[in-house]
Amino acid sequence: MADKNFSKNWSVYIIACTDGSLYTGISTDVERRFEQHKNKKGAKYFYSHIPQKIVYIENNHTRSSASKRECSIKALSKAQKQLLIEL
């Protein structure tokens, strides 16, 4: 059985919130994770921000590459994130 951390089933995603903010995260199941966020499970960010929709997904990452990509996206300005989403 392959090690789950090295398999390429991780995704990086961005969620737009109703207040105009953007949240970046990683998951092996983005839709499931979005539902958790909508139900205020998991990330504390969503205790005060209402998730609206998934606006960006990058697939085929390992756990490590997803974490690194998440970090690089979080370092972007909001304007840069908007450009990424539009690609």
Backbone as a printed PyTorch tensor [residue, N CA C, xyz], in Angstrom:
tensor([[[  0.8420,  -1.1880,   0.0000],
         [  0.0000,   0.0000,   0.0000],
         [  0.8860,   1.2490,   0.0000]],

        [[  0.5810,   2.1890,  -0.8820],
         [  1.3780,   3.4130,  -1.0110],
         [  1.1490,   4.3310,   0.1850]],

        [[  2.1840,   5.0370,   0.5780],
         [  2.0940,   5.9990,   1.6640],
         [  1.2270,   7.1690,   1.2060]],

        [[  0.1800,   7.4630,   1.9560],
         [ -0.7780,   8.5050,   1.6100],
         [ -0.1110,   9.8760,   1.4590]],

        [[  0.9570,  10.1360,   2.2210],
         [  1.6110,  11.4330,   2.1540],
         [  2.3990,  11.6340,   0.8690]],

        [[  2.7650,  10.5450,   0.1990],
         [  3.5520,  10.6650,  -1.0280],
         [  2.7120,  10.4580,  -2.2840]],

        [[  1.4760,  10.0340,  -2.1360],
         [  0.6250,   9.8710,  -3.3080],
         [  0.1610,  11.2520,  -3.7760]],

        [[ -0.1060,  11.3440,  -5.0640],
         [ -0.4660,  12.6360,  -5.6540],
         [ -1.9790,  12.8270,  -5.6710]],

        [[ -2.5730,  12.7360,  -4.4910],
         [ -4.0210,  12.9230,  -4.4200],
         [ -4.3880,  14.1520,  -3.5830]],

        [[ -3.4110,  15.0240,  -3.3290],
         [ -3.6750,  16.2380,  -2.5680],
         [ -3.9880,  17.3940,  -3.5170]],

        [[ -4.8450,  18.2970,  -3.0440],
         [ -5.2130,  19.4770,  -3.8210],
         [ -5.0230,  20.7280,  -2.9820]],

        [[ -4.7300,  21.8210,  -3.6520],
         [ -4.6860,  23.1450,  -3.0400],
         [ -5.9280,  23.8680,  -3.5390]],

        [[ -6.6160,  24.5640,  -2.6480],
         [ -7.8510,  25.2250,  -3.0620],
         [ -7.9560,  26.6140,  -2.4610]],

        [[ -8.7730,  27.4440,  -3.1050],
         [ -9.0920,  28.7720,  -2.5820],
         [-10.6080,  28.8760,  -2.5140]],

        [[-11.0840,  29.3470,  -1.3730],
         [-12.5150,  29.5650,  -1.1660],
         [-12.7610,  31.0650,  -1.0400]],

        [[-13.7550,  31.5630,  -1.7660],
         [-14.1870,  32.9510,  -1.6290],
         [-15.2530,  33.0030,  -0.5430]],

        [[-15.1520,  34.0030,   0.3140],
         [-16.1270,  34.1780,   1.3900],
         [-17.0620,  35.3370,   1.0580]],

        [[-18.1880,  35.3780,   1.7480],
         [-19.1980,  36.4050,   1.4670],
         [-18.7040,  37.8120,   1.7620]],

        [[-17.6690,  37.9520,   2.5990],
         [-17.1220,  39.2760,   2.9060],
         [-16.0360,  39.6990,   1.9210]],

        [[-15.8040,  38.8920,   0.8780],
         [-14.8070,  39.2100,  -0.1350],
         [-13.4250,  38.6560,   0.1640]],

        [[-13.2390,  38.0330,   1.3250],
         [-11.9380,  37.4640,   1.6600],
         [-11.7380,  36.1340,   0.9430]],

        [[-10.4760,  35.7250,   0.8680],
         [-10.1110,  34.4700,   0.2170],
         [ -9.3670,  33.5900,   1.2190]],

        [[ -9.7210,  32.3210,   1.2720],
         [ -9.0800,  31.3550,   2.1610],
         [ -8.3940,  30.2960,   1.3160]],

        [[ -7.1490,  29.9870,   1.6380],
         [ -6.3960,  28.9610,   0.9190],
         [ -6.1480,  27.7790,   1.8430]],

        [[ -6.3680,  26.5670,   1.3300],
         [ -6.1350,  25.3610,   2.1160],
         [ -5.7360,  24.1970,   1.2320]],

        [[ -5.5200,  23.0440,   1.8810],
         [ -5.1980,  21.8100,   1.1500],
         [ -6.0890,  20.6860,   1.6680]],

        [[ -6.3310,  19.7080,   0.8110],
         [ -7.1660,  18.5750,   1.1960],
         [ -7.0220,  17.4560,   0.1730]],

        [[ -7.3970,  16.2490,   0.5760],
         [ -7.4880,  15.1380,  -0.3720],
         [ -8.8910,  15.0550,  -0.9610]],

        [[ -9.8330,  15.8130,  -0.4030],
         [-11.2150,  15.8420,  -0.8940],
         [-11.7520,  17.2560,  -0.6980]],

        [[-11.6000,  18.0920,  -1.6980],
         [-11.9380,  19.5100,  -1.5820],
         [-13.4260,  19.7220,  -1.3170]],

        [[-14.2850,  18.9900,  -1.9880],
         [-15.7290,  19.1590,  -1.7780],
         [-16.1270,  18.8260,  -0.3360]],

        [[-15.5830,  17.7340,   0.1940],
         [-15.8700,  17.3480,   1.5780],
         [-15.3750,  18.4250,   2.5320]],

        [[-14.1640,  18.9300,   2.2600],
         [-13.5790,  19.9530,   3.1180],
         [-14.3840,  21.2380,   3.0580]],

        [[-14.8850,  21.6010,   1.8790],
         [-15.7330,  22.7870,   1.7400],
         [-16.9920,  22.6420,   2.5870]],

        [[-17.5990,  21.4610,   2.5610],
         [-18.7900,  21.2150,   3.3820],
         [-18.4520,  21.3560,   4.8680]],

        [[-17.2900,  20.8670,   5.2670],
         [-16.8660,  21.0280,   6.6660],
         [-16.7250,  22.5100,   7.0050]],

        [[-16.1220,  23.2640,   6.1190],
         [-15.9610,  24.7020,   6.3510],
         [-17.3290,  25.3760,   6.4770]],

        [[-18.2700,  25.0090,   5.6230],
         [-19.6060,  25.6070,   5.6830],
         [-20.2840,  25.3040,   7.0120]],

        [[-19.9430,  24.1590,   7.6110],
         [-20.5270,  23.7570,   8.8880],
         [-19.6540,  24.1410,  10.0810]],

        [[-18.6980,  25.0340,   9.8400],
         [-17.7920,  25.5340,  10.8750],
         [-17.0040,  24.4300,  11.5750]],

        [[-16.6170,  23.4290,  10.7970],
         [-15.7650,  22.3440,  11.2870],
         [-14.3740,  22.5640,  10.7230]],

        [[-13.3770,  22.4460,  11.5470],
         [-12.0130,  22.5910,  11.0410],
         [-11.4670,  23.9760,  11.2550]],

        [[-11.1440,  24.6650,  10.1750],
         [-10.4530,  25.9510,  10.2370],
         [-11.2480,  27.0010,  11.0180]],

        [[-10.5930,  27.5950,  11.9930],
         [-11.2240,  28.6410,  12.8140],
         [-11.5650,  29.8780,  11.9980]],

        [[-10.8950,  30.0470,  10.8580],
         [-11.1550,  31.1880,   9.9790],
         [-12.6430,  31.3080,   9.6710]],

        [[-13.2970,  30.1680,   9.5280],
         [-14.7030,  30.1770,   9.1170],
         [-15.6740,  30.3820,  10.2760]],

        [[-15.1520,  30.5950,  11.4700],
         [-16.0210,  30.9820,  12.5820],
         [-16.5240,  32.4070,  12.3690]],

        [[-15.7070,  33.2170,  11.6680],
         [-16.0760,  34.6210,  11.4580],
         [-16.1920,  35.0150,   9.9830]],

        [[-15.9730,  34.0750,   9.0810],
         [-16.0880,  34.3250,   7.6430],
         [-16.9690,  33.2330,   7.0500]],

        [[-17.9480,  33.6170,   6.2580],
         [-18.8730,  32.6370,   5.6830],
         [-18.3770,  32.2070,   4.3080]],

        [[-18.0270,  30.9050,   4.1610],
         [-17.5590,  30.4350,   2.8530],
         [-18.6810,  30.4900,   1.8220]],

        [[-18.3520,  30.9860,   0.6370],
         [-19.3570,  31.1290,  -0.4180],
         [-19.1930,  30.0730,  -1.5020]],

        [[-17.9720,  29.9720,  -2.0560],
         [-17.7580,  28.9920,  -3.1160],
         [-16.2690,  28.7180,  -3.2970]],

        [[-15.9880,  27.5650,  -3.8700],
         [-14.6250,  27.2090,  -4.2350],
         [-14.3320,  27.9220,  -5.5520]],

        [[-13.2550,  28.7050,  -5.5770],
         [-12.9530,  29.4800,  -6.7770],
         [-11.6890,  29.0190,  -7.4840]],

        [[-10.9270,  28.1130,  -6.8470],
         [ -9.6730,  27.6760,  -7.4500],
         [ -9.2660,  26.3320,  -6.8700]],

        [[ -8.8160,  25.4280,  -7.7370],
         [ -8.3050,  24.1270,  -7.2990],
         [ -7.0960,  23.7560,  -8.1530]],

        [[ -6.0410,  23.3080,  -7.5020],
         [ -4.8770,  22.7010,  -8.1640],
         [ -4.8070,  21.2620,  -7.6720]],

        [[ -4.8240,  20.3120,  -8.5760],
         [ -4.7940,  18.8960,  -8.2210],
         [ -3.4060,  18.2850,  -8.4130]],

        [[ -3.3020,  17.0070,  -8.0770],
         [ -2.1080,  16.1830,  -8.3110],
         [ -0.8780,  16.6260,  -7.5320]],

        [[ -1.0660,  17.0020,  -6.2970],
         [  0.0380,  17.3370,  -5.4090],
         [  0.2710,  16.1950,  -4.4280]],

        [[  1.5030,  16.0870,  -3.9360],
         [  1.7830,  15.2600,  -2.7610],
         [  1.4350,  16.1310,  -1.5570]],

        [[  1.4200,  15.5470,  -0.3810],
         [  1.1550,  16.3340,   0.8310],
         [  2.1830,  17.4560,   0.9580]],

        [[  3.4180,  17.1400,   0.6930],
         [  4.5000,  18.1140,   0.8030],
         [  4.3650,  19.2300,  -0.2280]],

        [[  4.1460,  18.8760,  -1.4870],
         [  4.0560,  19.9150,  -2.5280],
         [  2.8000,  20.7670,  -2.3390]],

        [[  1.7240,  20.1660,  -1.8230],
         [  0.5020,  20.9330,  -1.5530],
         [  0.7490,  21.9560,  -0.4460]],

        [[  1.4420,  21.5380,   0.5950],
         [  1.7480,  22.4590,   1.7010],
         [  2.6290,  23.6120,   1.2280]],

        [[  3.6080,  23.3010,   0.4080],
         [  4.5000,  24.3440,  -0.1090],
         [  3.7420,  25.3100,  -1.0120]],

        [[  2.8890,  24.7630,  -1.8590],
         [  2.1090,  25.6170,  -2.7630],
         [  1.1270,  26.4740,  -1.9740]],

        [[  0.5020,  25.8920,  -0.9500],
         [ -0.4050,  26.6430,  -0.0820],
         [  0.3300,  27.8440,   0.5150]],

        [[  1.5330,  27.6170,   1.0060],
         [  2.3500,  28.6940,   1.5920],
         [  2.6280,  29.7840,   0.5660]],

        [[  2.9850,  29.3760,  -0.6430],
         [  3.3120,  30.3730,  -1.6640],
         [  2.0800,  31.1770,  -2.0700]],

        [[  0.9190,  30.5380,  -2.1110],
         [ -0.3160,  31.2610,  -2.4450],
         [ -0.6930,  32.2080,  -1.3140]],

        [[ -0.5540,  31.7680,  -0.0800],
         [ -0.8880,  32.6310,   1.0630],
         [ -0.0010,  33.8650,   1.1120]],

        [[  1.2100,  33.7710,   0.5470],
         [  2.1340,  34.9130,   0.5230],
         [  1.7680,  35.9420,  -0.5400]],

        [[  0.8870,  35.5810,  -1.4680],
         [  0.4760,  36.5000,  -2.5340],
         [ -0.4490,  37.5830,  -1.9810]],

        [[ -0.4580,  38.7210,  -2.6380],
         [ -1.4290,  39.7680,  -2.2990],
         [ -2.8080,  39.3180,  -2.7930]],

        [[ -3.8330,  39.9950,  -2.3240],
         [ -5.1860,  39.6430,  -2.7780],
         [ -5.3140,  39.8440,  -4.2870]],

        [[ -4.7020,  40.8990,  -4.8130],
         [ -4.7530,  41.1610,  -6.2590],
         [ -4.0730,  40.0280,  -7.0330]],

        [[ -2.9540,  39.5390,  -6.5210],
         [ -2.2560,  38.4360,  -7.1660],
         [ -3.0860,  37.1480,  -7.1100]],

        [[ -3.7740,  36.9320,  -5.9870],
         [ -4.6570,  35.7580,  -5.8750],
         [ -5.7930,  35.8470,  -6.8740]],

        [[ -6.3430,  37.0480,  -7.0470],
         [ -7.4270,  37.2410,  -8.0160],
         [ -6.9540,  36.9010,  -9.4250]],

        [[ -5.7250,  37.3060,  -9.7680],
         [ -5.1670,  36.9620, -11.0920],
         [ -5.0110,  35.4570, -11.2320]],

        [[ -4.5520,  34.7920, -10.2030],
         [ -4.4090,  33.3430, -10.2180],
         [ -5.7610,  32.6610, -10.4560]],

        [[ -6.7740,  33.1320,  -9.7580],
         [ -8.1190,  32.5570,  -9.8750],
         [ -8.6490,  32.7210, -11.3000]],

        [[ -8.3360,  33.8470, -11.9380],
         [ -8.8360,  34.1310, -13.2900],
         [ -8.1680,  33.3280, -14.3820]],

        [[ -7.0070,  32.7260, -14.0970],
         [ -6.2790,  31.9460, -15.1290],
         [ -7.0510,  30.7350, -15.5740]]])
